[in-house]
């Protein structure tokens, strides 16, 4: 879905006119019309306000242009498993199982690896090989890069 379609569908889902949406995101009705016609894209501040109002991620507003992965555990992210900041906005870098309310759940890579080895099917022949494999993959993620 393109940005214009996402904005239109979310606006109509909430039963808002273009004028009402414009008031809520501090812009003009003409700007909303241009977004919905695909003539322009909302600026960064408008995207943040739309994200909060519609309760969808900015990535969704932009038509999901890139596949998101948790930068702590590597899990693919969608809005159902995406973490949130203390104020309620989406954090598109982490899943809700690794990061919640402004805090990381796992305090070390070893703590996360312990969880993964015990709970995630991995197909490695033994525990040490699994630990090494998980560590190698996790070290590629932003949160664990040194």
The first five atom37 places (N, CA, C, CB, O) and aatype in JSON, in Angstrom:
{
  "aatype": [20, 20, 20, 20, 20, 20, 20, 20, 20, 20, 20, 20, 20, 20, 20, 20, 20, 20, 20, 20, 20, 20, 20, 20, 20, 20, 20, 20, 20, 20, 20, 20, 20, 20, 20, 20, 20, 20, 20, 20, 20, 20, 20, 20, 20, 20, 20, 20, 20, 20, 20, 20, 20, 20, 20, 20, 20, 20, 20, 20, 20, 20, 20, 20, 20, 20, 20, 20, 20, 20, 20, 20, 20, 20, 20, 20, 20, 20, 20, 20, 20, 20, 20, 20, 20, 20, 20, 20, 20, 20, 20, 20, 20, 20, 20, 20, 20, 20, 20, 20, 20, 20, 20, 20, 20, 20, 20, 20, 20, 20, 20, 20, 20, 20, 20, 20, 20, 20, 20, 20, 20, 20, 20, 20, 20, 20, 20, 20, 20, 20, 20, 20, 20, 20, 20, 20, 20, 20, 20, 20, 20, 20, 20, 20, 20, 20],
  "atom_mask": [
    [1, 1, 1, 1, 1],
    [1, 1, 1, 1, 1],
    [1, 1, 1, 1, 1],
    [1, 1, 1, 1, 1],
    [1, 1, 1, 1, 1],
    [1, 1, 1, 1, 1],
    [1, 1, 1, 1, 1],
    [1, 1, 1, 1, 1],
    [1, 1, 1, 1, 1],
    [1, 1, 1, 1, 1],
    [1, 1, 1, 1, 1],
    [1, 1, 1, 1, 1],
    [1, 1, 1, 1, 1],
    [1, 1, 1, 1, 1],
    [1, 1, 1, 1, 1],
    [1, 1, 1, 1, 1],
    [1, 1, 1, 1, 1],
    [1, 1, 1, 1, 1],
    [1, 1, 1, 1, 1],
    [1, 1, 1, 1, 1],
    [1, 1, 1, 1, 1],
    [1, 1, 1, 1, 1],
    [1, 1, 1, 1, 1],
    [1, 1, 1, 1, 1],
    [1, 1, 1, 1, 1],
    [1, 1, 1, 1, 1],
    [1, 1, 1, 1, 1],
    [1, 1, 1, 1, 1],
    [1, 1, 1, 1, 1],
    [1, 1, 1, 1, 1],
    [1, 1, 1, 1, 1],
    [1, 1, 1, 1, 1],
    [1, 1, 1, 1, 1],
    [1, 1, 1, 1, 1],
    [1, 1, 1, 1, 1],
    [1, 1, 1, 1, 1],
    [1, 1, 1, 1, 1],
    [1, 1, 1, 1, 1],
    [1, 1, 1, 1, 1],
    [1, 1, 1, 1, 1],
    [1, 1, 1, 1, 1],
    [1, 1, 1, 1, 1],
    [1, 1, 1, 1, 1],
    [1, 1, 1, 1, 1],
    [1, 1, 1, 1, 1],
    [1, 1, 1, 1, 1],
    [1, 1, 1, 1, 1],
    [1, 1, 1, 1, 1],
    [1, 1, 1, 1, 1],
    [1, 1, 1, 1, 1],
    [1, 1, 1, 1, 1],
    [1, 1, 1, 1, 1],
    [1, 1, 1, 1, 1],
    [1, 1, 1, 1, 1],
    [1, 1, 1, 1, 1],
    [1, 1, 1, 1, 1],
    [1, 1, 1, 1, 1],
    [1, 1, 1, 1, 1],
    [1, 1, 1, 1, 1],
    [1, 1, 1, 1, 1],
    [1, 1, 1, 1, 1],
    [1, 1, 1, 1, 1],
    [1, 1, 1, 1, 1],
    [1, 1, 1, 1, 1],
    [1, 1, 1, 1, 1],
    [1, 1, 1, 1, 1],
    [1, 1, 1, 1, 1],
    [1, 1, 1, 1, 1],
    [1, 1, 1, 1, 1],
    [1, 1, 1, 1, 1],
    [1, 1, 1, 1, 1],
    [1, 1, 1, 1, 1],
    [1, 1, 1, 1, 1],
    [1, 1, 1, 1, 1],
    [1, 1, 1, 1, 1],
    [1, 1, 1, 1, 1],
    [1, 1, 1, 1, 1],
    [1, 1, 1, 1, 1],
    [1, 1, 1, 1, 1],
    [1, 1, 1, 1, 1],
    [1, 1, 1, 1, 1],
    [1, 1, 1, 1, 1],
    [1, 1, 1, 1, 1],
    [1, 1, 1, 1, 1],
    [1, 1, 1, 1, 1],
    [1, 1, 1, 1, 1],
    [1, 1, 1, 1, 1],
    [1, 1, 1, 1, 1],
    [1, 1, 1, 1, 1],
    [1, 1, 1, 1, 1],
    [1, 1, 1, 1, 1],
    [1, 1, 1, 1, 1],
    [1, 1, 1, 1, 1],
    [1, 1, 1, 1, 1],
    [1, 1, 1, 1, 1],
    [1, 1, 1, 1, 1],
    [1, 1, 1, 1, 1],
    [1, 1, 1, 1, 1],
    [1, 1, 1, 1, 1],
    [1, 1, 1, 1, 1],
    [1, 1, 1, 1, 1],
    [1, 1, 1, 1, 1],
    [1, 1, 1, 1, 1],
    [1, 1, 1, 1, 1],
    [1, 1, 1, 1, 1],
    [1, 1, 1, 1, 1],
    [1, 1, 1, 1, 1],
    [1, 1, 1, 1, 1],
    [1, 1, 1, 1, 1],
    [1, 1, 1, 1, 1],
    [1, 1, 1, 1, 1],
    [1, 1, 1, 1, 1],
    [1, 1, 1, 1, 1],
    [1, 1, 1, 1, 1],
    [1, 1, 1, 1, 1],
    [1, 1, 1, 1, 1],
    [1, 1, 1, 1, 1],
    [1, 1, 1, 1, 1],
    [1, 1, 1, 1, 1],
    [1, 1, 1, 1, 1],
    [1, 1, 1, 1, 1],
    [1, 1, 1, 1, 1],
    [1, 1, 1, 1, 1],
    [1, 1, 1, 1, 1],
    [1, 1, 1, 1, 1],
    [1, 1, 1, 1, 1],
    [1, 1, 1, 1, 1],
    [1, 1, 1, 1, 1],
    [1, 1, 1, 1, 1],
    [1, 1, 1, 1, 1],
    [1, 1, 1, 1, 1],
    [1, 1, 1, 1, 1],
    [1, 1, 1, 1, 1],
    [1, 1, 1, 1, 1],
    [1, 1, 1, 1, 1],
    [1, 1, 1, 1, 1],
    [1, 1, 1, 1, 1],
    [1, 1, 1, 1, 1],
    [1, 1, 1, 1, 1],
    [1, 1, 1, 1, 1],
    [1, 1, 1, 1, 1],
    [1, 1, 1, 1, 1],
    [1, 1, 1, 1, 1],
    [1, 1, 1, 1, 1],
    [1, 1, 1, 1, 1],
    [1, 1, 1, 1, 1]
  ],
  "atom_positions": [
    [[0.84, -1.17, 0.0], [0.0, 0.0, 0.0], [0.89, 1.25, 0.0], [-0.96, -0.01, 1.22], [1.83, 1.33, 0.78]],
    [[0.6, 2.19, -0.85], [1.34, 3.45, -0.91], [0.94, 4.37, 0.23], [1.1, 4.15, -2.26], [-0.1, 4.18, 0.85]],
    [[1.78, 5.36, 0.5], [1.52, 6.32, 1.56], [0.15, 6.97, 1.4], [2.61, 7.39, 1.58], [-0.59, 7.11, 2.37]],
    [[-0.17, 7.36, 0.18], [-1.46, 8.02, -0.04], [-2.63, 7.12, 0.35], [-1.59, 8.45, -1.52], [-3.62, 7.59, 0.91]],
    [[-2.52, 5.83, 0.05], [-3.59, 4.89, 0.39], [-3.66, 4.65, 1.89], [-3.37, 3.57, -0.34], [-4.75, 4.51, 2.44]],
    [[-2.51, 4.59, 2.54], [-2.48, 4.38, 3.99], [-3.14, 5.55, 4.7], [-1.02, 4.19, 4.49], [-3.97, 5.36, 5.59]],
    [[-2.78, 6.77, 4.32], [-3.34, 7.95, 4.98], [-4.85, 8.01, 4.76], [-2.68, 9.24, 4.45], [-5.61, 8.24, 5.7]],
    [[-5.29, 7.79, 3.53], [-6.72, 7.82, 3.24], [-7.47, 6.75, 4.03], [-6.97, 7.63, 1.74], [-8.51, 7.03, 4.62]],
    [[-6.95, 5.53, 4.04], [-7.66, 4.45, 4.74], [-7.68, 4.67, 6.25], [-7.01, 3.09, 4.43], [-8.69, 4.39, 6.91]],
    [[-6.59, 5.18, 6.81], [-6.56, 5.44, 8.25], [-7.48, 6.61, 8.62], [-5.12, 5.73, 8.71], [-8.16, 6.58, 9.65]],
    [[-7.49, 7.64, 7.78], [-8.37, 8.79, 8.04], [-9.83, 8.36, 8.02], [-8.12, 9.91, 7.01], [-10.61, 8.73, 8.9]],
    [[-10.2, 7.57, 7.01], [-11.59, 7.14, 6.92], [-11.93, 6.14, 8.02], [-11.87, 6.52, 5.54], [-13.07, 6.1, 8.5]],
    [[-10.96, 5.32, 8.42], [-11.19, 4.38, 9.53], [-11.59, 5.13, 10.8], [-9.92, 3.53, 9.79], [-12.44, 4.68, 11.56]],
    [[-10.94, 6.29, 11.01], [-11.24, 7.1, 12.19], [-12.44, 8.02, 11.98], [-10.03, 7.92, 12.56], [-12.87, 8.71, 12.91]],
    [[-12.98, 8.04, 10.77], [-14.15, 8.87, 10.48], [-13.84, 10.36, 10.46], [-15.21, 8.6, 11.49], [-14.69, 11.18, 10.83]],
    [[-12.63, 10.7, 10.04], [-12.21, 12.09, 10.01], [-12.31, 12.66, 8.6], [-10.78, 12.23, 10.54], [-12.04, 11.97, 7.62]],
    [[-12.69, 13.92, 8.52], [-12.6, 14.63, 7.24], [-11.15, 15.06, 7.03], [-13.58, 15.87, 7.2], [-10.34, 14.99, 7.95]],
    [[-10.84, 15.49, 5.83], [-9.49, 16.01, 5.59], [-9.22, 17.22, 6.49], [-9.31, 16.41, 4.1], [-8.11, 17.37, 7.01]],
    [[-10.21, 18.05, 6.67], [-10.07, 19.23, 7.54], [-9.78, 18.82, 8.98], [-11.36, 20.09, 7.48], [-8.9, 19.39, 9.62]],
    [[-10.51, 17.84, 9.48], [-10.3, 17.38, 10.86], [-8.92, 16.77, 11.04], [-11.37, 16.37, 11.25], [-8.26, 17.02, 12.05]],
    [[-8.48, 15.96, 10.07], [-7.14, 15.39, 10.14], [-6.09, 16.5, 10.13], [-6.91, 14.41, 8.97], [-5.14, 16.46, 10.9]],
    [[-6.28, 17.47, 9.26], [-5.33, 18.59, 9.16], [-5.19, 19.29, 10.52], [-5.78, 19.59, 8.08], [-4.08, 19.62, 10.93]],
    [[-6.31, 19.53, 11.2], [-6.26, 20.17, 12.5], [-5.48, 19.34, 13.51], [-7.67, 20.42, 13.02], [-4.7, 19.88, 14.29]],
    [[-5.69, 18.03, 13.47], [-5.04, 17.14, 14.45], [-3.52, 17.04, 14.24], [-5.65, 15.75, 14.37], [-2.77, 16.81, 15.19]],
    [[-3.07, 17.22, 13.0], [-1.64, 17.11, 12.73], [-1.02, 18.47, 12.36], [-1.4, 16.11, 11.6], [0.08, 18.54, 11.83]],
    [[-1.76, 19.51, 12.67], [-1.27, 20.89, 12.54], [-0.77, 21.23, 11.13], [-0.17, 21.12, 13.53], [0.34, 21.7, 10.93]],
    [[-1.65, 20.96, 10.17], [-1.35, 21.31, 8.78], [-2.62, 21.81, 8.13], [-0.76, 20.1, 7.99], [-3.6, 22.09, 8.82]],
    [[-2.63, 21.92, 6.83], [-3.8, 22.41, 6.11], [-4.56, 21.26, 5.45], [-3.39, 23.44, 5.05], [-4.02, 20.17, 5.24]],
    [[-5.82, 21.52, 5.15], [-6.61, 20.53, 4.44], [-6.0, 20.26, 3.07], [-8.08, 20.99, 4.3], [-6.04, 19.14, 2.57]],
    [[-5.43, 21.3, 2.46], [-4.8, 21.14, 1.15], [-3.59, 20.2, 1.22], [-4.36, 22.51, 0.6], [-3.36, 19.41, 0.3]],
    [[-2.83, 20.28, 2.3], [-1.69, 19.37, 2.47], [-2.18, 17.94, 2.57], [-0.87, 19.75, 3.73], [-1.6, 17.04, 1.95]],
    [[-3.23, 17.7, 3.35], [-3.79, 16.35, 3.47], [-4.26, 15.87, 2.11], [-4.97, 16.33, 4.49], [-4.03, 14.72, 1.74]],
    [[-4.92, 16.74, 1.36], [-5.38, 16.37, 0.02], [-4.2, 15.99, -0.87], [-6.17, 17.53, -0.62], [-4.28, 15.01, -1.61]],
    [[-3.12, 16.75, -0.82], [-1.94, 16.43, -1.64], [-1.32, 15.09, -1.22], [-0.87, 17.56, -1.52], [-0.86, 14.33, -2.07]],
    [[-1.32, 14.8, 0.08], [-0.81, 13.5, 0.55], [-1.66, 12.38, -0.03], [-0.81, 13.42, 2.1], [-1.14, 11.39, -0.55]],
    [[-3.0, 12.54, 0.07], [-3.92, 11.48, -0.37], [-3.96, 11.34, -1.89], [-5.31, 11.76, 0.15], [-4.34, 10.28, -2.39]],
    [[-3.58, 12.37, -2.61], [-3.5, 12.28, -4.07], [-2.14, 11.76, -4.53], [-3.77, 13.64, -4.7], [-1.96, 11.45, -5.71]],
    [[-1.2, 11.67, -3.61], [0.14, 11.2, -3.95], [1.02, 12.28, -4.55], [0.04, 10.07, -4.91], [2.08, 11.99, -5.1]],
    [[0.59, 13.54, -4.43], [1.39, 14.65, -4.97], [2.61, 14.94, -4.11], [0.53, 15.9, -5.1], [3.66, 15.31, -4.63]],
    [[2.47, 14.79, -2.8], [3.57, 15.04, -1.86], [3.52, 14.0, -0.75], [3.48, 16.47, -1.27], [2.54, 13.27, -0.6]],
    [[4.59, 13.95, 0.03], [4.64, 13.1, 1.23], [4.67, 14.0, 2.46], [5.88, 12.15, 1.19], [5.2, 15.11, 2.4]],
    [[4.13, 13.53, 3.56], [4.22, 14.31, 4.8], [5.67, 14.49, 5.22], [3.42, 13.63, 5.92], [6.51, 13.61, 5.0]],
    [[5.97, 15.64, 5.84], [7.32, 15.84, 6.37], [7.51, 15.01, 7.64], [7.59, 17.35, 6.66], [6.57, 14.37, 8.11]],
    [[8.69, 15.0, 8.18], [9.03, 14.15, 9.32], [8.12, 14.41, 10.51], [10.47, 14.37, 9.72], [7.63, 13.47, 11.13]],
    [[7.9, 15.66, 10.84], [7.05, 15.98, 12.0], [5.62, 15.52, 11.76], [7.07, 17.49, 12.3], [4.98, 15.0, 12.68]],
    [[5.11, 15.7, 10.55], [3.76, 15.24, 10.23], [3.67, 13.72, 10.3], [3.33, 15.72, 8.83], [2.67, 13.17, 10.78]],
    [[4.71, 13.03, 9.84], [4.73, 11.56, 9.93], [4.65, 11.1, 11.38], [5.99, 10.99, 9.27], [3.95, 10.14, 11.69]],
    [[5.37, 11.79, 12.26], [5.33, 11.43, 13.69], [3.92, 11.61, 14.25], [6.34, 12.28, 14.48], [3.43, 10.76, 14.99]],
    [[3.29, 12.73, 13.91], [1.94, 12.99, 14.4], [0.93, 12.01, 13.83], [1.52, 14.42, 14.06], [0.06, 11.51, 14.55]],
    [[1.05, 11.72, 12.54], [0.16, 10.74, 11.91], [0.35, 9.35, 12.53], [0.4, 10.68, 10.39], [-0.63, 8.64, 12.77]],
    [[1.59, 8.98, 12.78], [1.89, 7.69, 13.39], [1.2, 7.56, 14.74], [3.4, 7.51, 13.54], [0.59, 6.54, 15.04]],
    [[1.3, 8.59, 15.53], [0.69, 8.58, 16.85], [-0.84, 8.57, 16.75], [1.15, 9.81, 17.67], [-1.51, 7.79, 17.43]],
    [[-1.39, 9.41, 15.9], [-2.84, 9.49, 15.75], [-3.44, 8.18, 15.23], [-3.21, 10.63, 14.81], [-4.44, 7.7, 15.76]],
    [[-2.82, 7.61, 14.21], [-3.34, 6.39, 13.6], [-2.9, 5.13, 14.33], [-2.9, 6.32, 12.16], [-3.43, 4.05, 14.07]],
    [[-1.93, 5.25, 15.25], [-1.36, 4.12, 15.98], [-0.77, 3.09, 15.02], [-2.42, 3.47, 16.87], [-1.0, 1.88, 15.14]],
    [[0.0, 3.61, 14.06], [0.74, 2.77, 13.13], [2.16, 3.3, 13.07], [0.08, 2.74, 11.7], [2.41, 4.46, 13.41]],
    [[3.09, 2.47, 12.64], [4.48, 2.9, 12.55], [4.68, 3.83, 11.36], [5.41, 1.69, 12.45], [3.9, 3.83, 10.41]],
    [[5.73, 4.61, 11.42], [6.11, 5.46, 10.29], [6.42, 4.58, 9.08], [7.33, 6.36, 10.64], [6.1, 4.95, 7.95]],
    [[7.02, 3.44, 9.32], [7.31, 2.5, 8.23], [6.02, 2.11, 7.51], [8.04, 1.25, 8.77], [6.0, 2.03, 6.28]],
    [[4.95, 1.87, 8.26], [3.66, 1.55, 7.65], [3.12, 2.74, 6.87], [2.65, 1.11, 8.72], [2.61, 2.57, 5.77]],
    [[3.24, 3.94, 7.44], [2.77, 5.13, 6.74], [3.48, 5.31, 5.4], [2.97, 6.37, 7.6], [2.89, 5.81, 4.44]],
    [[4.73, 4.92, 5.35], [5.5, 5.05, 4.11], [5.32, 3.85, 3.18], [6.97, 5.23, 4.44], [6.04, 3.72, 2.19]],
    [[4.36, 3.0, 3.5], [4.08, 1.86, 2.65], [5.0, 0.68, 2.89], [4.16, 2.26, 1.22], [5.22, -0.13, 1.99]],
    [[5.56, 0.58, 4.1], [6.49, -0.49, 4.47], [7.6, -0.64, 3.43], [5.74, -1.82, 4.64], [7.75, -1.71, 2.84]],
    [[8.37, 0.42, 3.22], [9.4, 0.37, 2.18], [10.58, -0.54, 2.49], [9.91, 1.74, 1.93], [11.32, -0.92, 1.59]],
    [[10.75, -0.89, 3.75], [11.88, -1.77, 4.08], [11.43, -2.78, 5.12], [13.1, -0.94, 4.61], [10.55, -2.5, 5.93]],
    [[12.03, -3.95, 5.09], [11.72, -4.99, 6.05], [12.5, -4.69, 7.32], [12.06, -6.41, 5.5], [13.72, -4.51, 7.28]],
    [[11.8, -4.65, 8.43], [12.44, -4.32, 9.7], [12.73, -5.58, 10.49], [11.55, -3.38, 10.51], [11.97, -6.54, 10.48]],
    [[13.87, -5.55, 11.2], [14.28, -6.65, 12.06], [14.68, -6.07, 13.4], [15.44, -7.48, 11.44], [15.27, -4.99, 13.47]],
    [[14.37, -6.79, 14.47], [14.81, -6.37, 15.8], [16.34, -6.34, 15.81], [14.25, -7.32, 16.92], [16.98, -7.32, 15.45]],
    [[16.89, -5.23, 16.23], [18.34, -5.07, 16.24], [18.97, -5.64, 17.5], [18.7, -3.6, 16.11], [20.16, -5.44, 17.77]],
    [[18.16, -6.38, 18.28], [18.68, -7.1, 19.45], [18.67, -8.61, 19.19], [17.86, -6.76, 20.71], [19.67, -9.28, 19.41]],
    [[17.52, -9.13, 18.71], [17.4, -10.59, 18.54], [17.3, -11.04, 17.08], [16.21, -11.08, 19.28], [17.46, -12.23, 16.79]],
    [[17.03, -10.11, 16.15], [16.95, -10.46, 14.74], [15.57, -10.86, 14.25], [17.87, -11.55, 14.47], [15.41, -11.22, 13.08]],
    [[14.58, -10.82, 15.12], [13.22, -11.2, 14.75], [12.63, -10.2, 13.75], [12.33, -11.29, 16.0], [12.8, -8.99, 13.92]],
    [[11.94, -10.68, 12.7], [11.26, -9.74, 11.78], [10.22, -8.94, 12.56], [10.59, -10.51, 10.6], [9.52, -9.48, 13.42]],
    [[10.11, -7.66, 12.26], [9.21, -6.78, 13.0], [7.98, -6.41, 12.17], [9.94, -5.52, 13.43], [8.08, -6.1, 10.98]],
    [[6.85, -6.46, 12.82], [5.64, -5.85, 12.29], [5.02, -5.08, 13.46], [4.64, -6.93, 11.69], [5.56, -5.09, 14.56]],
    [[3.92, -4.43, 13.22], [3.37, -3.56, 14.27], [2.9, -4.32, 15.5], [2.23, -2.77, 13.72], [2.85, -3.74, 16.59]],
    [[2.56, -5.6, 15.37], [2.1, -6.36, 16.51], [3.22, -6.68, 17.48], [1.44, -7.63, 16.05], [2.98, -6.82, 18.68]],
    [[4.44, -6.81, 16.99], [5.55, -7.18, 17.88], [6.56, -6.06, 18.06], [6.24, -8.4, 17.35], [7.56, -6.23, 18.77]],
    [[6.32, -4.9, 17.44], [7.25, -3.78, 17.55], [7.16, -3.16, 18.95], [6.94, -2.71, 16.47], [6.07, -3.03, 19.52]],
    [[8.32, -2.77, 19.48], [8.34, -2.17, 20.81], [7.83, -0.73, 20.76], [9.76, -2.21, 21.4], [7.68, -0.14, 19.69]],
    [[7.58, -0.2, 21.94], [7.14, 1.18, 22.07], [8.0, 1.9, 23.1], [5.64, 1.25, 22.47], [8.55, 1.29, 24.02]],
    [[8.09, 3.19, 22.92], [8.79, 4.04, 23.87], [7.85, 4.37, 25.03], [9.31, 5.35, 23.19], [6.65, 4.13, 24.93]],
    [[8.39, 4.9, 26.14], [7.53, 5.22, 27.29], [6.34, 6.11, 26.96], [8.35, 5.89, 28.35], [5.28, 5.95, 27.57]],
    [[6.48, 7.02, 26.01], [5.36, 7.91, 25.64], [4.36, 7.23, 24.71], [5.9, 9.17, 24.98], [3.33, 7.81, 24.38]],
    [[4.65, 5.99, 24.27], [3.72, 5.23, 23.45], [4.05, 5.14, 21.97], [2.4, 5.81, 23.6], [3.41, 4.36, 21.27]],
    [[5.01, 5.91, 21.48], [5.32, 5.84, 20.06], [6.11, 4.57, 19.74], [6.1, 7.09, 19.62], [6.82, 4.03, 20.59]],
    [[5.97, 4.11, 18.5], [6.67, 2.91, 18.08], [8.17, 3.13, 18.07], [6.2, 2.48, 16.69], [8.66, 4.21, 17.76]],
    [[8.9, 2.07, 18.42], [10.35, 2.03, 18.25], [10.58, 0.97, 17.18], [11.12, 1.69, 19.61], [10.38, -0.22, 17.43]],
    [[11.0, 1.4, 15.99], [11.12, 0.5, 14.85], [12.44, -0.27, 14.83], [10.99, 1.27, 13.59], [12.75, -0.93, 13.84]],
    [[13.2, -0.2, 15.91], [14.48, -0.91, 15.98], [14.41, -2.21, 16.77], [15.52, -0.02, 16.58], [15.26, -3.08, 16.59]],
    [[13.41, -2.36, 17.64], [13.39, -3.51, 18.56], [12.0, -4.11, 18.7], [13.91, -3.09, 19.92], [10.99, -3.43, 18.55]],
    [[11.98, -5.41, 18.98], [10.71, -6.07, 19.27], [10.33, -5.82, 20.73], [10.8, -7.6, 18.98], [11.17, -5.41, 21.54]],
    [[9.07, -6.06, 21.04], [8.58, -5.8, 22.4], [9.12, -6.81, 23.41], [7.07, -5.82, 22.42], [8.96, -6.61, 24.62]],
    [[9.74, -7.88, 22.95], [10.31, -8.85, 23.88], [11.76, -8.52, 24.24], [10.24, -10.25, 23.27], [12.3, -9.05, 25.21]],
    [[12.38, -7.63, 23.47], [13.76, -7.23, 23.77], [13.83, -5.84, 24.39], [14.6, -7.26, 22.5], [14.78, -5.52, 25.1]],
    [[12.83, -5.01, 24.11], [12.85, -3.62, 24.55], [11.43, -3.22, 24.94], [13.41, -2.67, 23.45], [10.51, -3.35, 24.14]],
    [[11.27, -2.74, 26.16], [9.93, -2.37, 26.6], [10.01, -1.15, 27.5], [9.25, -3.54, 27.34], [10.82, -1.09, 28.42]],
    [[9.16, -0.18, 27.22], [9.03, 1.01, 28.06], [10.37, 1.71, 28.29], [8.43, 0.63, 29.38], [10.65, 2.19, 29.39]],
    [[11.18, 1.76, 27.23], [12.45, 2.48, 27.32], [13.6, 1.69, 27.92], [12.26, 3.7, 28.11], [14.67, 2.24, 28.17]],
    [[13.39, 0.38, 28.14], [14.44, -0.43, 28.77], [14.64, -1.73, 28.0], [14.08, -0.74, 30.24], [13.7, -2.33, 27.48]],
    [[15.91, -2.14, 27.93], [16.22, -3.42, 27.31], [15.96, -4.55, 28.3], [17.69, -3.45, 26.83], [16.28, -4.43, 29.49]],
    [[15.39, -5.63, 27.81], [15.08, -6.79, 28.65], [16.35, -7.6, 28.93], [14.02, -7.68, 27.96], [16.59, -8.03, 30.05]],
    [[17.14, -7.79, 27.9], [18.36, -8.59, 28.04], [19.53, -7.65, 28.34], [18.63, -9.44, 26.76], [19.82, -6.73, 27.57]],
    [[20.2, -7.89, 29.44], [21.3, -7.01, 29.85], [22.63, -7.41, 29.23], [21.43, -7.02, 31.35], [23.59, -6.64, 29.28]],
    [[22.68, -8.6, 28.64], [23.92, -9.04, 27.98], [23.55, -9.98, 26.83], [24.88, -9.74, 28.98], [22.46, -10.55, 26.8]],
    [[24.47, -10.12, 25.91], [24.27, -11.03, 24.8], [24.18, -12.47, 25.3], [25.4, -10.89, 23.76], [23.45, -13.29, 24.74]],
    [[24.93, -12.78, 26.36], [24.88, -14.15, 26.91], [23.51, -14.48, 27.5], [25.95, -14.32, 28.0], [23.04, -15.61, 27.39]],
    [[22.87, -13.49, 28.11], [21.53, -13.71, 28.65], [20.54, -14.01, 27.52], [21.06, -12.48, 29.46], [19.7, -14.89, 27.66]],
    [[20.65, -13.28, 26.42], [19.78, -13.54, 25.27], [20.1, -14.91, 24.66], [19.95, -12.43, 24.21], [19.18, -15.65, 24.31]],
    [[21.36, -15.24, 24.52], [21.73, -16.55, 23.96], [21.21, -17.68, 24.85], [23.27, -16.66, 23.81], [20.73, -18.68, 24.32]],
    [[21.28, -17.55, 26.17], [20.72, -18.56, 27.08], [19.25, -18.78, 26.77], [20.89, -18.13, 28.56], [18.78, -19.92, 26.69]],
    [[18.51, -17.68, 26.58], [17.09, -17.79, 26.28], [16.89, -18.48, 24.92], [16.43, -16.39, 26.27], [16.07, -19.4, 24.81]],
    [[17.63, -18.06, 23.92], [17.46, -18.62, 22.58], [17.76, -20.11, 22.53], [18.35, -17.89, 21.6], [17.02, -20.89, 21.93]],
    [[18.85, -20.51, 23.17], [19.22, -21.93, 23.17], [18.13, -22.78, 23.83], [20.57, -22.14, 23.89], [17.83, -23.89, 23.39]],
    [[17.53, -22.24, 24.9], [16.52, -22.99, 25.64], [15.14, -22.98, 24.97], [16.4, -22.43, 27.04], [14.35, -23.9, 25.18]],
    [[14.84, -21.96, 24.17], [13.46, -21.8, 23.71], [13.25, -21.74, 22.2], [12.93, -20.58, 24.28], [12.1, -21.82, 21.74]],
    [[14.3, -21.63, 21.41], [14.13, -21.48, 19.97], [14.69, -22.7, 19.25], [14.82, -20.19, 19.46], [15.86, -23.03, 19.43]],
    [[13.87, -23.38, 18.44], [14.4, -24.5, 17.66], [15.51, -23.99, 16.73], [13.26, -25.21, 16.84], [15.33, -22.98, 16.04]],
    [[16.63, -24.68, 16.73], [17.76, -24.13, 15.99], [18.45, -25.1, 15.04], [18.75, -23.61, 16.94], [19.14, -24.66, 14.13]],
    [[18.28, -26.37, 15.22], [18.86, -27.33, 14.29], [20.37, -27.52, 14.4], [18.54, -26.92, 12.93], [20.97, -28.23, 13.59]],
    [[21.0, -26.89, 15.39], [22.44, -27.1, 15.59], [22.64, -28.46, 16.27], [23.07, -25.95, 16.45], [21.77, -28.89, 17.03]],
    [[23.77, -29.15, 16.01], [23.97, -30.5, 16.54], [24.15, -30.56, 18.07], [25.17, -31.12, 15.89], [23.83, -31.58, 18.68]],
    [[24.66, -29.49, 18.67], [24.84, -29.51, 20.13], [24.71, -28.08, 20.66], [26.22, -30.12, 20.51], [24.67, -27.12, 19.9]],
    [[24.65, -27.97, 21.99], [24.41, -26.68, 22.62], [25.52, -25.66, 22.33], [24.27, -26.86, 24.12], [25.23, -24.49, 22.07]],
    [[26.77, -26.1, 22.38], [27.86, -25.14, 22.15], [27.85, -24.61, 20.73], [29.2, -25.8, 22.45], [28.09, -23.43, 20.5]],
    [[27.56, -25.49, 19.77], [27.47, -25.05, 18.38], [26.31, -24.06, 18.22], [27.29, -26.26, 17.44], [26.42, -23.08, 17.48]],
    [[25.2, -24.34, 18.91], [24.06, -23.42, 18.87], [24.45, -22.06, 19.45], [22.87, -24.01, 19.65], [24.14, -21.02, 18.86]],
    [[25.13, -22.07, 20.59], [25.56, -20.81, 21.21], [26.47, -20.02, 20.27], [26.29, -21.09, 22.55], [26.31, -18.82, 20.11]],
    [[27.42, -20.71, 19.66], [28.34, -20.04, 18.73], [27.6, -19.49, 17.52], [29.44, -21.02, 18.28], [27.88, -18.39, 17.05]],
    [[26.65, -20.28, 17.02], [25.87, -19.83, 15.86], [25.02, -18.61, 16.18], [24.98, -20.96, 15.37], [24.99, -17.65, 15.41]],
    [[24.32, -18.66, 17.32], [23.52, -17.51, 17.73], [24.4, -16.27, 17.94], [22.74, -17.83, 19.02], [24.05, -15.18, 17.5]],
    [[25.53, -16.45, 18.59], [26.42, -15.32, 18.85], [26.88, -14.69, 17.53], [27.65, -15.78, 19.69], [26.88, -13.47, 17.38]],
    [[27.27, -15.53, 16.58], [27.72, -15.01, 15.28], [26.65, -14.19, 14.57], [28.14, -16.15, 14.39], [26.95, -13.15, 13.99]],
    [[25.4, -14.65, 14.63], [24.31, -13.91, 13.99], [23.96, -12.65, 14.78], [23.07, -14.79, 13.86], [23.74, -11.6, 14.18]],
    [[23.9, -12.74, 16.09], [23.54, -11.58, 16.92], [24.56, -10.45, 16.81], [23.39, -12.0, 18.38], [24.2, -9.27, 16.86]],
    [[25.82, -10.8, 16.65], [26.87, -9.79, 16.57], [26.76, -8.94, 15.3], [28.24, -10.45, 16.62], [27.42, -7.9, 15.18]],
    [[25.94, -9.36, 14.35], [25.71, -8.58, 13.14], [24.67, -7.48, 13.36], [25.26, -9.5, 12.01], [24.55, -6.57, 12.54]],
    [[23.93, -7.57, 14.46], [22.86, -6.62, 14.74], [23.4, -5.38, 15.46], [21.76, -7.28, 15.58], [24.34, -5.48, 16.24]],
    [[22.79, -4.23, 15.19], [23.28, -2.96, 15.72], [23.46, -2.95, 17.23], [22.34, -1.87, 15.32], [24.43, -2.39, 17.74]],
    [[22.53, -3.56, 17.96], [22.58, -3.51, 19.42], [23.83, -4.19, 19.99], [21.33, -4.16, 20.01], [24.33, -3.78, 21.03]],
    [[24.32, -5.22, 19.32], [25.44, -5.99, 19.86], [26.77, -5.69, 19.17], [25.15, -7.45, 19.77], [27.81, -6.19, 19.6]],
    [[26.75, -4.9, 18.11], [28.01, -4.59, 17.43], [28.95, -3.87, 18.38], [27.77, -3.73, 16.16], [28.53, -3.03, 19.18]],
    [[30.21, -4.22, 18.29], [31.2, -3.59, 19.19], [32.05, -2.6, 18.46], [32.08, -4.63, 19.84], [32.92, -1.98, 19.07]]
  ]
}
